[in-house]
Amino acid sequence: MAGIMKVKAKAKGEVTNVKLMAKHIMESGQRKDKKTGELIPAMFLQEISVQHGGKTVFTANLGTAVSKNPYLAFSFAGGAKGEELTLNWVENTGKTGSETAAIK
């Protein structure tokens, strides 16, 4: 599941505004397959964290109530054009991923 994050980060003055969307199905484990009638296994992002300069600037703990392709927005003090953010995610299945995004 590499490359699931779409990120827009802009530095304005001493604040960086970040908007991100995770391309993920966020399956709750409570829906049934229409053809078989069996429950579809849960598969959702449990945590998304963002680091800048080695420090965590944002953490989201997600669960089954979050819809498909979750959108998150936040701001943090610091950041400059050309610097990078590191985004890490953990899925309830144990899968993890890490991506980077440039601040514009």
PyMOL commands that set and color helices and strands:
alter all, ss='L'
color gray80, all
select strands_A, chain A and resi 5-12+15-22+45-52+55-61+71-77+84-91+96-102
alter strands_A, ss='S'
color yellow, strands_A
deselect
rebuild
show_as cartoon
